[in-house]
Every structure is written in structure tokens, then in C-alpha cells.
Amino acid sequence: MRFGLMQSKVGLTALLRKYRFTVNNKTKEPLKMNVKSFILTAEGGIWLDAHEI
């Protein structure tokens, strides 16, 4: 479990070092949360654009 968490953190760090993420226009603002879902999610999702640094 701890090794998997460490791998996730290393992978996220690698992405954040190489890319800049911005919110796409398809993301509906203000965010409305889906109350019917067990896991907290935004209705329509959160769309991101990745720009290489």
C-alpha cells in the first residue's frame, strides 16, 4: 500500500514538472457536485488542457 502511494506521488510529480494544466472551456462553472454519486464528482466532469513546459 505504501509503495503504491509512493509510485502515485512520483508519477504525479513527473507530470507536474513537465506539463502545465489549465481548465478547459468545456468545464461548467460554477462547479455543481453530483449528489447521487458515492464518490464526490463534478457534474459534467472537470476538463483540463495539458501544455508542455
Biopython code that builds the backbone (N, CA, C, O; Angstrom):
import numpy as np
from Bio.PDB.StructureBuilder import StructureBuilder

atoms = [
    (1, "MET", "N", (0.825, -1.196, 0.000)),
    (1, "MET", "CA", (0.000, 0.000, 0.000)),
    (1, "MET", "C", (0.872, 1.264, 0.000)),
    (1, "MET", "O", (0.624, 2.193, -0.768)),
    (2, "ARG", "N", (1.885, 1.291, 0.860)),
    (2, "ARG", "CA", (2.744, 2.476, 0.923)),
    (2, "ARG", "C", (3.564, 2.642, -0.345)),
    (2, "ARG", "O", (3.798, 3.766, -0.791)),
    (3, "PHE", "N", (4.006, 1.524, -0.935)),
    (3, "PHE", "CA", (4.783, 1.601, -2.170)),
    (3, "PHE", "C", (3.914, 2.133, -3.307)),
    (3, "PHE", "O", (4.379, 2.931, -4.121)),
    (4, "GLY", "N", (2.661, 1.699, -3.370)),
    (4, "GLY", "CA", (1.745, 2.188, -4.398)),
    (4, "GLY", "C", (1.484, 3.677, -4.251)),
    (4, "GLY", "O", (1.409, 4.392, -5.251)),
    (5, "LEU", "N", (1.344, 4.155, -3.022)),
    (5, "LEU", "CA", (1.146, 5.580, -2.778)),
    (5, "LEU", "C", (2.375, 6.368, -3.215)),
    (5, "LEU", "O", (2.253, 7.437, -3.812)),
    (6, "MET", "N", (3.564, 5.834, -2.916)),
    (6, "MET", "CA", (4.796, 6.498, -3.322)),
    (6, "MET", "C", (4.908, 6.549, -4.848)),
    (6, "MET", "O", (5.322, 7.570, -5.397)),
    (7, "GLN", "N", (4.547, 5.468, -5.537)),
    (7, "GLN", "CA", (4.582, 5.457, -7.002)),
    (7, "GLN", "C", (3.621, 6.493, -7.576)),
    (7, "GLN", "O", (3.947, 7.170, -8.551)),
    (8, "SER", "N", (2.446, 6.619, -6.979)),
    (8, "SER", "CA", (1.475, 7.613, -7.445)),
    (8, "SER", "C", (2.018, 9.022, -7.283)),
    (8, "SER", "O", (1.858, 9.854, -8.176)),
    (9, "LYS", "N", (2.654, 9.298, -6.160)),
    (9, "LYS", "CA", (3.215, 10.627, -5.919)),
    (9, "LYS", "C", (4.350, 10.939, -6.890)),
    (9, "LYS", "O", (4.451, 12.064, -7.379)),
    (10, "VAL", "N", (5.200, 9.962, -7.173)),
    (10, "VAL", "CA", (6.305, 10.158, -8.116)),
    (10, "VAL", "C", (5.759, 10.414, -9.517)),
    (10, "VAL", "O", (6.259, 11.287, -10.227)),
    (11, "GLY", "N", (4.738, 9.660, -9.918)),
    (11, "GLY", "CA", (4.133, 9.863, -11.233)),
    (11, "GLY", "C", (3.485, 11.227, -11.363)),
    (11, "GLY", "O", (3.626, 11.885, -12.394)),
    (12, "LEU", "N", (2.775, 11.661, -10.326)),
    (12, "LEU", "CA", (2.144, 12.980, -10.339)),
    (12, "LEU", "C", (3.194, 14.083, -10.386)),
    (12, "LEU", "O", (3.023, 15.078, -11.090)),
    (13, "THR", "N", (4.270, 13.909, -9.643)),
    (13, "THR", "CA", (5.360, 14.887, -9.659)),
    (13, "THR", "C", (5.994, 14.986, -11.041)),
    (13, "THR", "O", (6.313, 16.083, -11.500)),
    (14, "ALA", "N", (6.178, 13.853, -11.705)),
    (14, "ALA", "CA", (6.759, 13.860, -13.051)),
    (14, "ALA", "C", (5.853, 14.609, -14.028)),
    (14, "ALA", "O", (6.338, 15.360, -14.874)),
    (15, "LEU", "N", (4.543, 14.405, -13.914)),
    (15, "LEU", "CA", (3.609, 15.126, -14.785)),
    (15, "LEU", "C", (3.631, 16.626, -14.510)),
    (15, "LEU", "O", (3.636, 17.429, -15.443)),
    (16, "LEU", "N", (3.644, 17.006, -13.233)),
    (16, "LEU", "CA", (3.607, 18.423, -12.879)),
    (16, "LEU", "C", (4.900, 19.142, -13.245)),
    (16, "LEU", "O", (4.890, 20.355, -13.450)),
    (17, "ARG", "N", (6.011, 18.417, -13.329)),
    (17, "ARG", "CA", (7.277, 19.042, -13.722)),
    (17, "ARG", "C", (7.332, 19.314, -15.222)),
    (17, "ARG", "O", (7.976, 20.273, -15.646)),
    (18, "LYS", "N", (6.666, 18.487, -16.034)),
    (18, "LYS", "CA", (6.778, 18.593, -17.485)),
    (18, "LYS", "C", (5.606, 19.313, -18.144)),
    (18, "LYS", "O", (5.725, 19.763, -19.284)),
    (19, "TYR", "N", (4.470, 19.431, -17.445)),
    (19, "TYR", "CA", (3.273, 19.996, -18.054)),
    (19, "TYR", "C", (2.647, 21.048, -17.150)),
    (19, "TYR", "O", (2.782, 21.012, -15.927)),
    (20, "ARG", "N", (1.955, 21.994, -17.798)),
    (20, "ARG", "CA", (1.163, 22.995, -17.087)),
    (20, "ARG", "C", (-0.291, 22.689, -17.407)),
    (20, "ARG", "O", (-0.650, 22.573, -18.579)),
    (21, "PHE", "N", (-1.120, 22.559, -16.406)),
    (21, "PHE", "CA", (-2.518, 22.198, -16.590)),
    (21, "PHE", "C", (-3.403, 23.419, -16.393)),
    (21, "PHE", "O", (-3.249, 24.168, -15.429)),
    (22, "THR", "N", (-4.345, 23.608, -17.338)),
    (22, "THR", "CA", (-5.319, 24.690, -17.233)),
    (22, "THR", "C", (-6.713, 24.117, -17.442)),
    (22, "THR", "O", (-6.879, 23.068, -18.065)),
    (23, "VAL", "N", (-7.707, 24.813, -16.917)),
    (23, "VAL", "CA", (-9.091, 24.366, -17.046)),
    (23, "VAL", "C", (-9.580, 24.654, -18.460)),
    (23, "VAL", "O", (-9.396, 25.757, -18.976)),
    (24, "ASN", "N", (-10.201, 23.658, -19.083)),
    (24, "ASN", "CA", (-10.740, 23.777, -20.438)),
    (24, "ASN", "C", (-12.085, 24.500, -20.396)),
    (24, "ASN", "O", (-12.741, 24.537, -19.355)),
    (25, "ASN", "N", (-12.493, 25.075, -21.527)),
    (25, "ASN", "CA", (-13.775, 25.777, -21.608)),
    (25, "ASN", "C", (-14.972, 24.844, -21.462)),
    (25, "ASN", "O", (-16.074, 25.306, -21.163)),
    (26, "LYS", "N", (-14.780, 23.528, -21.668)),
    (26, "LYS", "CA", (-15.879, 22.572, -21.532)),
    (26, "LYS", "C", (-16.289, 22.364, -20.072)),
    (26, "LYS", "O", (-17.364, 21.827, -19.803)),
    (27, "THR", "N", (-15.450, 22.781, -19.140)),
    (27, "THR", "CA", (-15.771, 22.653, -17.718)),
    (27, "THR", "C", (-16.821, 23.693, -17.363)),
    (27, "THR", "O", (-16.640, 24.885, -17.612)),
    (28, "LYS", "N", (-17.918, 23.230, -16.779)),
    (28, "LYS", "CA", (-19.004, 24.141, -16.406)),
    (28, "LYS", "C", (-18.660, 24.833, -15.093)),
    (28, "LYS", "O", (-18.308, 24.190, -14.104)),
    (29, "GLU", "N", (-18.771, 26.168, -15.107)),
    (29, "GLU", "CA", (-18.512, 26.949, -13.899)),
    (29, "GLU", "C", (-19.757, 27.720, -13.534)),
    (29, "GLU", "O", (-20.409, 28.238, -14.441)),
    (30, "PRO", "N", (-20.134, 27.835, -12.292)),
    (30, "PRO", "CA", (-19.505, 27.239, -11.121)),
    (30, "PRO", "C", (-19.765, 25.738, -11.074)),
    (30, "PRO", "O", (-20.759, 25.251, -11.613)),
    (31, "LEU", "N", (-18.869, 25.017, -10.427)),
    (31, "LEU", "CA", (-18.987, 23.565, -10.347)),
    (31, "LEU", "C", (-20.202, 23.170, -9.512)),
    (31, "LEU", "O", (-20.445, 23.719, -8.437)),
    (32, "LYS", "N", (-20.949, 22.212, -10.028)),
    (32, "LYS", "CA", (-22.058, 21.630, -9.276)),
    (32, "LYS", "C", (-21.678, 20.188, -8.985)),
    (32, "LYS", "O", (-21.296, 19.443, -9.887)),
    (33, "MET", "N", (-21.784, 19.803, -7.732)),
    (33, "MET", "CA", (-21.400, 18.458, -7.327)),
    (33, "MET", "C", (-22.538, 17.476, -7.575)),
    (33, "MET", "O", (-23.709, 17.802, -7.384)),
    (34, "ASN", "N", (-22.177, 16.277, -8.000)),
    (34, "ASN", "CA", (-23.140, 15.211, -8.245)),
    (34, "ASN", "C", (-23.461, 14.552, -6.904)),
    (34, "ASN", "O", (-22.632, 13.830, -6.351)),
    (35, "VAL", "N", (-24.659, 14.799, -6.384)),
    (35, "VAL", "CA", (-25.022, 14.285, -5.061)),
    (35, "VAL", "C", (-25.450, 12.824, -5.113)),
    (35, "VAL", "O", (-25.537, 12.179, -4.069)),
    (36, "LYS", "N", (-25.719, 12.289, -6.296)),
    (36, "LYS", "CA", (-26.154, 10.901, -6.423)),
    (36, "LYS", "C", (-24.985, 9.928, -6.442)),
    (36, "LYS", "O", (-25.184, 8.720, -6.306)),
    (37, "SER", "N", (-23.788, 10.427, -6.605)),
    (37, "SER", "CA", (-22.604, 9.573, -6.684)),
    (37, "SER", "C", (-22.041, 9.325, -5.289)),
    (37, "SER", "O", (-22.070, 10.210, -4.434)),
    (38, "PHE", "N", (-21.528, 8.118, -5.063)),
    (38, "PHE", "CA", (-20.912, 7.781, -3.778)),
    (38, "PHE", "C", (-19.616, 8.561, -3.593)),
    (38, "PHE", "O", (-19.310, 9.022, -2.493)),
    (39, "ILE", "N", (-18.856, 8.706, -4.680)),
    (39, "ILE", "CA", (-17.612, 9.473, -4.657)),
    (39, "ILE", "C", (-17.928, 10.887, -5.129)),
    (39, "ILE", "O", (-18.676, 11.067, -6.089)),
    (40, "LEU", "N", (-17.366, 11.888, -4.465)),
    (40, "LEU", "CA", (-17.622, 13.277, -4.813)),
    (40, "LEU", "C", (-17.098, 13.574, -6.216)),
    (40, "LEU", "O", (-15.896, 13.486, -6.464)),
    (41, "THR", "N", (-18.001, 13.926, -7.134)),
    (41, "THR", "CA", (-17.631, 14.255, -8.511)),
    (41, "THR", "C", (-18.384, 15.502, -8.952)),
    (41, "THR", "O", (-19.437, 15.834, -8.407)),
    (42, "ALA", "N", (-17.835, 16.181, -9.935)),
    (42, "ALA", "CA", (-18.490, 17.351, -10.503)),
    (42, "ALA", "C", (-19.376, 16.912, -11.659)),
    (42, "ALA", "O", (-18.996, 16.047, -12.449)),
    (43, "GLU", "N", (-20.563, 17.516, -11.756)),
    (43, "GLU", "CA", (-21.457, 17.201, -12.872)),
    (43, "GLU", "C", (-20.809, 17.675, -14.166)),
    (43, "GLU", "O", (-20.357, 18.817, -14.257)),
    (44, "GLY", "N", (-20.763, 16.803, -15.161)),
    (44, "GLY", "CA", (-20.139, 17.143, -16.434)),
    (44, "GLY", "C", (-18.634, 16.940, -16.441)),
    (44, "GLY", "O", (-18.005, 17.041, -17.494)),
    (45, "GLY", "N", (-18.046, 16.656, -15.291)),
    (45, "GLY", "CA", (-16.614, 16.410, -15.205)),
    (45, "GLY", "C", (-15.796, 17.690, -15.162)),
    (45, "GLY", "O", (-16.321, 18.790, -15.334)),
    (46, "ILE", "N", (-14.520, 17.525, -14.932)),
    (46, "ILE", "CA", (-13.574, 18.641, -14.942)),
    (46, "ILE", "C", (-12.603, 18.381, -16.082)),
    (46, "ILE", "O", (-11.829, 17.424, -16.044)),
    (47, "TRP", "N", (-12.647, 19.234, -17.093)),
    (47, "TRP", "CA", (-11.818, 19.079, -18.280)),
    (47, "TRP", "C", (-10.562, 19.924, -18.121)),
    (47, "TRP", "O", (-10.635, 21.096, -17.751)),
    (48, "LEU", "N", (-9.404, 19.321, -18.404)),
    (48, "LEU", "CA", (-8.127, 20.016, -18.296)),
    (48, "LEU", "C", (-7.376, 19.961, -19.617)),
    (48, "LEU", "O", (-7.491, 18.995, -20.371)),
    (49, "ASP", "N", (-6.609, 21.004, -19.885)),
    (49, "ASP", "CA", (-5.689, 21.036, -21.019)),
    (49, "ASP", "C", (-4.276, 20.923, -20.462)),
    (49, "ASP", "O", (-3.946, 21.569, -19.467)),
    (50, "ALA", "N", (-3.445, 20.110, -21.095)),
    (50, "ALA", "CA", (-2.054, 19.952, -20.683)),
    (50, "ALA", "C", (-1.159, 20.630, -21.715)),
    (50, "ALA", "O", (-1.218, 20.323, -22.906)),
    (51, "HIS", "N", (-0.333, 21.553, -21.242)),
    (51, "HIS", "CA", (0.603, 22.274, -22.105)),
    (51, "HIS", "C", (2.016, 21.914, -21.668)),
    (51, "HIS", "O", (2.369, 22.056, -20.497)),
    (52, "GLU", "N", (2.823, 21.446, -22.621)),
    (52, "GLU", "CA", (4.193, 21.072, -22.293)),
    (52, "GLU", "C", (5.003, 22.314, -21.947)),
    (52, "GLU", "O", (4.903, 23.341, -22.619)),
    (53, "ILE", "N", (5.792, 22.212, -20.909)),
    (53, "ILE", "CA", (6.606, 23.354, -20.462)),
    (53, "ILE", "C", (7.914, 23.357, -21.236)),
    (53, "ILE", "O", (8.755, 24.230, -21.024)),
]
sb = StructureBuilder()
sb.init_structure("model")
sb.init_model(0)
sb.init_chain("A")
sb.init_seg("    ")
for serial, (resi, resn, name, xyz) in enumerate(atoms, 1):
    if name == "N":
        sb.init_residue(resn, " ", resi, " ")
    sb.init_atom(name, np.array(xyz, "f"), 0.0, 1.0, " ", f" {name:<3s}", serial, name[0])
structure = sb.get_structure()
